Amino acid sequence: MVSLGAAMVCSLSVHSLALQVPDPFVGTWKVNLAKSTYDPGPAPRSSTARYEAIEGGYRQTADGTDANGQPTHSVLMLVLDGKDHPIQGNPNADTVAFTRRDVRAIDSIWKKGGQVTITASNVVSADGKVRTITQKGGDAQGRAVNTVIVSEKQ
């Protein structure tokens, strides 16, 4: 009886592991500049982001080169609780709230001084190979933002 019970537990454990699907956001994503639109610009020369799963969301570490050839580095915590969290280093926002729409989509609301500046969606394709971030709203200079950033899984 004991060995039958142990066999059933092992079988269920293996079965549940087989059903787990890898998180589509986790991994390294390189921006495809030819498929992306930065409005307003200028576009960076390059950008690569790494998503790591953390409790309640993700840690995004991005490195690249800006339009002037200067290196860039940023770290952003995507806490998927729908609450405003403070951020630094973004001229268009001082808080951001992230919400998971489904396993392949995260929505965000960026605010400056309590006012919504940009809304965004971050969606991974069904095949898990492409991630598209669509941003709409306004920047710190009062210009309309209509940016689409297409990244490919590395």
N, CA and C of each residue as an Amber inpcrd file, in Angstrom:
protein
   462
   0.8130000  -1.1890000   0.0000000   0.0000000   0.0000000   0.0000000
   0.8660000   1.2670000   0.0000000   1.9310000   1.2550000   0.8440000
   2.7940000   2.4260000   0.9400000   3.4720000   2.6890000  -0.3930000
   3.9650000   1.6450000  -1.0550000   4.6450000   1.8460000  -2.3310000
   3.6640000   2.2980000  -3.4080000   2.4210000   1.8400000  -3.3600000
   1.4160000   2.2970000  -4.3080000   1.1440000   3.7850000  -4.1100000
   1.0240000   4.2150000  -2.8490000   0.8120000   5.6300000  -2.5450000
   1.9810000   6.4760000  -3.0140000   3.2010000   6.0150000  -2.7770000
   4.3930000   6.7430000  -3.2080000   4.4470000   6.8350000  -4.7260000
   4.0770000   5.7530000  -5.4060000   4.0580000   5.7540000  -6.8690000
   3.0480000   6.7620000  -7.3950000   1.8830000   6.8540000  -6.7510000
   0.8620000   7.8030000  -7.1840000   1.3420000   9.2420000  -6.9850000
   1.9910000   9.5330000  -5.8550000   2.5060000  10.8740000  -5.5890000
   3.5510000  11.2470000  -6.6330000   4.4640000  10.3260000  -6.9300000
   5.4900000  10.5850000  -7.9400000   4.8610000  10.8160000  -9.3010000
   3.8770000  10.0260000  -9.6430000   3.1940000  10.1630000 -10.9200000
   2.5060000  11.5270000 -11.0240000   1.8280000  11.9430000  -9.9680000
   1.1570000  13.2430000  -9.9720000   2.1580000  14.3780000 -10.0610000
   3.2990000  14.2510000  -9.3860000   4.3240000  15.2890000  -9.4260000
   4.8860000  15.4360000 -10.8230000   5.2030000  14.3290000 -11.4810000
   5.7240000  14.3660000 -12.8430000   4.6690000  14.9350000 -13.7800000
   3.4090000  14.5330000 -13.6050000   2.3330000  15.0220000 -14.4570000
   2.1590000  16.5370000 -14.3060000   2.1960000  17.0550000 -13.0780000
   2.0190000  18.4930000 -12.8770000   3.1990000  19.2700000 -13.4480000
   4.4110000  18.7310000 -13.3790000   5.5650000  19.3860000 -13.9900000
   5.4160000  19.4490000 -15.5040000   4.8950000  18.3890000 -16.0940000
   4.7150000  18.3630000 -17.5470000   3.6890000  19.3910000 -17.9960000
   2.7140000  19.7150000 -17.1370000   1.6760000  20.6710000 -17.4940000
   2.1180000  22.1140000 -17.3260000   3.2010000  22.3670000 -16.5920000
   3.6590000  23.7340000 -16.3920000   4.2170000  24.2870000 -17.6980000
   3.7660000  25.4730000 -18.0500000   4.2070000  26.1310000 -19.2660000
   5.2200000  27.2030000 -18.8690000   6.3170000  27.3260000 -19.6040000
   7.2850000  28.3680000 -19.2690000   6.6350000  29.7490000 -19.3470000
   7.0360000  30.6420000 -18.4590000   6.5300000  32.0040000 -18.4620000
   6.9760000  32.6800000 -19.7620000   6.0350000  33.1930000 -20.5710000
   6.4030000  33.7560000 -21.8670000   7.2380000  35.0370000 -21.7740000
   7.2050000  35.7550000 -20.6550000   7.9710000  36.9940000 -20.5400000
   9.4230000  36.7590000 -20.1420000   9.6810000  35.6980000 -19.3850000
  11.0250000  35.4530000 -18.8600000  11.9950000  35.1660000 -20.0070000
  13.1230000  35.8470000 -19.9670000  14.1520000  35.6550000 -20.9780000
  14.7110000  36.9890000 -21.4380000  15.4750000  36.9310000 -22.5170000
  16.1300000  38.1110000 -23.0690000  15.4540000  38.5010000 -24.3730000
  15.1650000  39.8070000 -24.4990000  14.4350000  40.3520000 -25.6440000
  15.2510000  41.4760000 -26.2830000  15.4980000  41.3670000 -27.5840000
  16.2440000  42.3950000 -28.3080000  15.2840000  43.1590000 -29.2180000
  15.3340000  44.4970000 -29.1270000  14.4500000  45.3300000 -29.9470000
  14.8390000  45.1990000 -31.4130000  13.8280000  45.0060000 -32.2600000
  14.0010000  45.0100000 -33.7130000  13.6230000  46.4140000 -34.1700000
  14.6300000  47.2520000 -34.4120000  14.3900000  48.6510000 -34.7640000
  13.6640000  48.8020000 -36.0890000  13.8660000  47.8890000 -37.0290000
  13.2060000  47.9700000 -38.3310000  11.6960000  47.7710000 -38.2150000
  11.2540000  47.0440000 -37.1950000   9.8290000  46.7790000 -37.0140000
   9.1890000  47.6920000 -35.9700000   9.9760000  48.5290000 -35.3010000
   9.4920000  49.3900000 -34.2270000   9.2710000  50.8150000 -34.7300000
   8.3850000  51.5270000 -34.0280000   8.1000000  52.9270000 -34.3420000
   8.2050000  53.7250000 -33.0600000   9.1050000  54.6980000 -33.0350000
   9.2780000  55.5720000 -31.8750000   8.7170000  56.9400000 -32.2400000
   7.5220000  57.2450000 -31.7460000   6.8550000  58.5080000 -32.0550000
   6.4150000  59.1430000 -30.7490000   7.0840000  60.1880000 -30.2550000
   8.1590000  60.8790000 -30.9590000   9.4940000  60.1520000 -30.7940000
  10.3930000  60.4500000 -31.6830000  11.7190000  59.8730000 -31.6300000
  12.6180000  60.7320000 -30.7700000  13.8790000  60.5040000 -30.8710000
  14.5260000  59.5390000 -31.7510000  14.5470000  58.1400000 -31.1400000
  14.7010000  57.1630000 -31.9970000  14.8110000  55.7730000 -31.5600000
  16.2080000  55.5250000 -31.0090000  16.3370000  54.5620000 -30.1070000
  17.6820000  54.1980000 -29.6570000  18.4200000  53.4840000 -30.7910000
  19.7250000  53.3670000 -30.6540000  20.5020000  52.5960000 -31.6280000
  20.3640000  51.1020000 -31.3550000  20.1740000  50.7580000 -30.0720000
  19.9750000  49.3560000 -29.7000000  19.3670000  49.3030000 -28.3060000
  18.6790000  48.1840000 -28.0150000  18.1310000  47.9660000 -26.6800000
  17.8320000  46.4880000 -26.4910000  18.2840000  45.9590000 -25.3810000
  18.0230000  44.5700000 -25.0190000  17.5410000  44.5400000 -23.5720000
  16.4330000  43.8290000 -23.3380000  15.8680000  43.7310000 -21.9930000
  15.8520000  42.2810000 -21.5470000  16.1580000  42.0860000 -20.2620000
  16.0940000  40.7540000 -19.6720000  14.9990000  40.7660000 -18.6050000
  14.0480000  39.8410000 -18.7100000  12.9770000  39.6980000 -17.7380000
  13.2750000  38.4970000 -16.8500000  13.2510000  38.7330000 -15.5330000
  13.4140000  37.6720000 -14.5500000  12.1540000  37.6370000 -13.6970000
  11.6430000  36.4390000 -13.4290000  10.4780000  36.3080000 -12.5560000
  10.8870000  36.6010000 -11.1220000  10.0870000  37.4160000 -10.4430000
  10.2430000  37.6840000  -9.0230000   8.8710000  37.4760000  -8.3840000
   8.8190000  37.4430000  -7.0790000   7.5290000  37.2830000  -6.4120000
   6.6220000  38.4590000  -6.7730000   5.4860000  38.1700000  -7.3720000
   4.5100000  39.2050000  -7.7190000   4.7360000  39.8790000  -9.0470000
   5.7320000  39.4450000  -9.8390000   5.9540000  40.0960000 -11.1250000
   7.2920000  39.7750000 -11.7540000   7.9590000  40.8400000 -12.2360000
   9.2150000  40.6830000 -12.9660000  10.1990000  41.7860000 -12.6130000
  11.4690000  41.4740000 -12.8070000  12.5390000  42.4630000 -12.7670000
  13.0130000  42.5840000 -14.2120000  12.9120000  43.7990000 -14.7650000
  13.3620000  44.0470000 -16.1320000  14.6570000  44.8510000 -16.0790000
  15.7170000  44.2990000 -16.6530000  16.9920000  44.9960000 -16.7540000
  17.2440000  45.2540000 -18.2340000  17.3770000  46.5330000 -18.5940000
  17.5540000  46.8970000 -20.0030000  18.8880000  47.5930000 -20.2010000
  19.5820000  47.2180000 -21.2640000  20.8440000  47.8410000 -21.6420000
  20.8060000  48.1330000 -23.1350000  21.4660000  49.1950000 -23.5180000
  21.4970000  49.5330000 -24.9340000  22.3390000  50.7570000 -25.1960000
  22.0520000  51.3750000 -26.3480000  22.7360000  52.5850000 -26.7810000
  21.6770000  53.5600000 -27.2540000  21.7120000  54.8020000 -26.7330000
  20.6970000  55.7800000 -27.1270000  20.9950000  56.3430000 -28.5130000
  20.1450000  57.2510000 -28.9800000  20.2740000  57.8110000 -30.3260000
  21.5860000  58.5610000 -30.5200000  22.1880000  59.0590000 -29.4260000
  23.4550000  59.7950000 -29.5120000  24.6760000  58.9060000 -29.3370000
  24.4580000  57.5950000 -29.2020000  25.5760000  56.6790000 -29.0580000
  26.0250000  56.4540000 -27.6240000  25.2730000  56.9820000 -26.6500000
  25.6200000  56.8220000 -25.2430000  25.0180000  55.5260000 -24.6870000
  25.7540000  54.8190000 -23.8280000  25.2100000  53.5930000 -23.2440000
  24.0430000  53.9040000 -22.3010000  23.0760000  52.9890000 -22.2560000
  21.9270000  53.1340000 -21.3590000  21.8130000  51.8830000 -20.4950000
  21.2680000  52.0730000 -19.2990000  21.0330000  50.9570000 -18.3850000
  19.8670000  51.3430000 -17.4890000  18.9130000  50.4500000 -17.3440000
  17.8010000  50.7120000 -16.4330000  17.3200000  49.4060000 -15.8260000
  16.7370000  49.5280000 -14.6430000  16.1280000  48.3910000 -13.9550000
  14.7280000  48.8340000 -13.5550000  13.7330000  48.0210000 -13.8690000
  12.3490000  48.3310000 -13.5440000  11.6990000  47.0950000 -12.9490000
  11.0240000  47.2840000 -11.8360000  10.2800000  46.1940000 -11.2080000
   8.8400000  46.2640000 -11.6940000   8.3600000  45.2120000 -12.3170000
   6.9780000  45.1340000 -12.7670000   6.2000000  44.3550000 -11.7130000
   5.6170000  45.0780000 -10.7760000   4.8200000  44.4670000  -9.7150000
   3.3880000  44.4370000 -10.2240000   2.8480000  43.2390000 -10.4130000
   1.5700000  43.0620000 -11.1070000   0.3770000  43.1240000 -10.1510000
   0.2840000  44.2190000  -9.3860000  -0.8000000  44.3470000  -8.4190000
  -1.7750000  45.4790000  -8.7450000  -1.5640000  46.1850000  -9.8580000
  -2.4610000  47.2630000 -10.2490000  -2.3150000  48.5270000  -9.4310000
  -1.3520000  48.5840000  -8.5200000  -1.1580000  49.7570000  -7.6590000
  -0.0220000  50.6190000  -8.1930000  -0.1110000  51.9250000  -7.9340000
   0.9570000  52.8430000  -8.3210000   2.2050000  52.5670000  -7.4940000
   3.3400000  52.4360000  -8.1960000   4.6320000  52.2590000  -7.5400000
   5.5750000  53.3500000  -8.0430000   6.3550000  53.9470000  -7.1610000
   7.2740000  55.0040000  -7.5950000   8.3700000  54.4620000  -8.4980000
   8.7550000  55.2920000  -9.4590000   9.8770000  54.9730000 -10.3350000
  10.7650000  56.2060000 -10.4340000  12.0010000  55.9910000 -10.8400000
  12.9380000  57.0940000 -11.0110000  13.5580000  57.0250000 -12.3920000
  13.9860000  58.1710000 -12.8890000  14.7190000  58.2170000 -14.1400000
  13.8650000  58.2710000 -15.3900000  12.5570000  58.4090000 -15.2480000
  11.6820000  58.5050000 -16.4070000  11.0840000  59.9140000 -16.4200000
  11.4040000  60.7190000 -17.4330000  10.8950000  62.0940000 -17.4420000
   9.3760000  62.1730000 -17.6220000   8.7580000  61.1040000 -18.0820000
   7.3250000  61.1140000 -18.3630000   6.4640000  60.5760000 -17.2330000
   7.0780000  60.0260000 -16.1820000   6.2930000  59.4210000 -15.1100000
   7.0930000  59.3460000 -13.8150000   6.3610000  59.4520000 -12.7050000
   6.9930000  59.2220000 -11.4010000   6.3790000  58.0170000 -10.6890000
   5.2760000  57.4680000 -11.2500000   4.7120000  56.2050000 -10.7650000
   4.2480000  55.3830000 -11.9550000   4.1380000  54.0690000 -11.7060000
   3.6050000  53.1640000 -12.7270000   2.8400000  52.0520000 -12.0190000
   1.7320000  51.6320000 -12.6410000   0.9280000  50.5200000 -12.1240000
   0.8290000  49.4630000 -13.2130000   1.1770000  48.2200000 -12.8720000
   1.1300000  47.1050000 -13.8170000   0.0300000  46.1260000 -13.4250000
  -0.6740000  45.6220000 -14.4370000  -1.7290000  44.6350000 -14.2350000
  -1.5800000  43.5530000 -15.3000000  -1.6760000  42.2890000 -14.8800000
  -1.6300000  41.1910000 -15.8460000  -3.0280000  41.0080000 -16.4250000
  -3.1350000  41.1430000 -17.7490000  -4.4090000  40.9180000 -18.4410000
  -4.6380000  39.4320000 -18.6430000  -3.5910000  38.7230000 -19.0480000
  -3.6090000  37.2690000 -19.1780000  -2.1620000  36.7930000 -19.1800000
  -1.9330000  35.5130000 -19.4200000  -0.5760000  34.9610000 -19.3050000
   0.4130000  35.6220000 -20.2770000  -0.0750000  36.1860000 -21.3900000
   0.7950000  36.7850000 -22.3930000   0.6810000  38.3040000 -22.4890000
  -0.0720000  38.9440000 -21.5830000  -0.2740000  40.3930000 -21.7040000
  -0.2360000  41.0930000 -20.3510000   0.4910000  42.2010000 -20.3210000
   0.5800000  43.0580000 -19.1390000   0.2330000  44.4760000 -19.5780000
  -0.6640000  45.1190000 -18.8450000  -1.0310000  46.5030000 -19.1160000
  -0.4050000  47.3890000 -18.0490000  -0.1030000  48.6380000 -18.4120000
   0.4660000  49.5650000 -17.4340000  -0.0810000  50.9700000 -17.6310000
  -0.1230000  51.7010000 -16.5190000  -0.5430000  53.0980000 -16.5150000
   0.5800000  53.8900000 -15.8640000   1.1280000  54.8390000 -16.6160000
   2.2300000  55.6770000 -16.1650000   1.6630000  57.0370000 -15.7900000
   2.0910000  57.5670000 -14.6250000   1.5750000  58.8490000 -14.1420000
   2.7080000  59.7820000 -13.7470000   2.4390000  61.0760000 -13.9150000
   3.3520000  62.1260000 -13.4620000   2.5110000  63.0790000 -12.6160000
   2.8680000  63.2670000 -11.3450000   2.1020000  64.1300000 -10.4730000
   0.6570000  63.6930000 -10.3150000   0.4250000  62.3800000 -10.3870000
  -0.9190000  61.8410000 -10.2210000  -1.7660000  61.8360000 -11.4860000
  -1.2720000  62.4270000 -12.5630000  -2.0100000  62.4840000 -13.8260000
  -1.4870000  61.4230000 -14.7950000  -2.3850000  60.6950000 -15.4410000
  -1.9870000  59.6760000 -16.4090000  -1.2770000  60.3500000 -17.5790000
  -0.0840000  59.8450000 -17.9030000   0.6670000  60.3530000 -19.0420000
   0.7010000  59.3510000 -20.1880000   0.8830000  58.0770000 -19.8530000
   1.0070000  57.0390000 -20.8890000   0.3070000  55.7700000 -20.4190000
  -0.4250000  55.1480000 -21.3290000  -0.9370000  53.8000000 -21.0900000
  -0.1900000  52.8840000 -22.0580000   0.0610000  51.6760000 -21.6030000
   0.8510000  50.7630000 -22.4270000   0.3590000  49.3340000 -22.2820000
   0.5870000  48.5590000 -23.3430000   0.3530000  47.1160000 -23.2850000
   1.6440000  46.4320000 -23.7110000   1.9330000  45.3160000 -23.0700000
   3.1490000  44.5400000 -23.2870000   2.6630000  43.1200000 -23.5610000
   2.7430000  42.6780000 -24.8140000   2.1230000  41.4250000 -25.2280000
   3.1490000  40.5180000 -25.9070000   3.1830000  39.2600000 -25.4760000
   4.0340000  38.2490000 -26.1050000   3.1780000  37.4590000 -27.0820000
   3.7020000  37.2270000 -28.2750000   2.9720000  36.4870000 -29.3040000
   2.6840000  35.0550000 -28.8570000   1.7070000  34.4350000 -29.5190000
   1.3010000  33.0710000 -29.1660000   2.4620000  32.0830000 -29.2690000
   3.3810000  32.3050000 -30.2140000   4.5160000  31.3900000 -30.3620000
   5.6640000  31.7240000 -29.4050000   5.5270000  32.8320000 -28.6290000
   6.5330000  33.1910000 -27.6340000   7.7940000  33.8150000 -28.1880000
   7.8200000  34.1580000 -29.4670000   9.0380000  34.6610000 -30.0880000
   9.1110000  36.1800000 -30.2100000   7.9550000  36.8630000 -30.1200000
   7.9050000  38.3070000 -30.3250000   7.1530000  38.9590000 -29.1690000
   7.6950000  40.0680000 -28.6920000   7.0410000  40.8580000 -27.6380000
   6.8230000  42.2570000 -28.1910000   5.5910000  42.7560000 -28.0760000
   5.2540000  44.0750000 -28.6030000   4.7410000  44.9540000 -27.4750000
   5.3860000  46.0980000 -27.3010000   4.9500000  47.0950000 -26.3310000
   4.3530000  48.2560000 -27.1190000   3.1030000  48.5850000 -26.8290000
   2.4200000  49.7070000 -27.4690000   2.1790000  50.7650000 -26.4000000
   2.6700000  51.9840000 -26.6560000   2.5320000  53.0850000 -25.6970000
   1.7520000  54.2240000 -26.3370000   0.7720000  54.7650000 -25.5930000
  -0.0180000  55.8980000 -26.0780000  -0.1670000  56.9030000 -24.9550000
  -0.1760000  58.1830000 -25.3150000  -0.3640000  59.2270000 -24.3160000
   0.4050000  60.4650000 -24.6780000   1.0740000  61.0660000 -23.6720000
   1.8420000  62.2850000 -23.8890000   3.1240000  62.2560000 -23.0870000
   4.1620000  62.9260000 -23.6020000   5.4430000  62.9590000 -22.8930000
   5.5910000  64.2520000 -22.0980000   6.7240000  64.4210000 -21.4400000
   6.9700000  65.5750000 -20.5740000   7.0180000  66.8880000 -21.3550000
   7.2700000  66.8240000 -22.6580000   7.3100000  68.0300000 -23.4870000
   5.9490000  68.3510000 -24.1100000   4.9290000  67.5730000 -23.7630000
   3.5940000  67.8230000 -24.2830000   3.3350000  67.2170000 -25.6570000
   4.2500000  66.4100000 -26.1440000   4.0760000  65.7730000 -27.4540000
   3.2770000  64.4850000 -27.3090000   2.4940000  64.1650000 -28.3330000
   1.7440000  62.9050000 -28.3490000   2.7130000  61.7410000 -28.4620000
   2.4310000  60.6740000 -27.7130000   3.2400000  59.4540000 -27.7580000
   2.4050000  58.3680000 -28.4220000   2.9560000  57.7710000 -29.4580000
   2.3320000  56.6470000 -30.1560000   3.4630000  55.7270000 -30.6050000
   4.0020000  54.9810000 -29.6480000   5.1990000  54.1770000 -29.8740000
   4.8540000  52.6910000 -29.8730000   5.4700000  51.9680000 -30.8050000
   5.3300000  50.5120000 -30.8650000   6.7440000  49.9430000 -30.8920000
   7.0790000  49.1640000 -29.8530000   8.4070000  48.5760000 -29.7280000
   8.2830000  47.0640000 -29.8910000   8.9100000  46.5480000 -30.9330000
   8.8560000  45.1120000 -31.2380000  10.2020000  44.4970000 -30.8730000
  10.1560000  43.4830000 -30.0130000  11.3720000  42.7980000 -29.5770000
  11.2740000  41.3190000 -29.8960000  12.4380000  40.7160000 -30.1420000
  12.4920000  39.2990000 -30.4660000  13.2400000  38.5480000 -29.3760000
  12.7170000  37.3700000 -29.0280000  13.3310000  36.5600000 -27.9810000
  14.6800000  36.0630000 -28.4650000  15.6540000  36.1380000 -27.5930000
  17.0220000  35.7260000 -27.9320000  17.2840000  34.3240000 -27.4030000
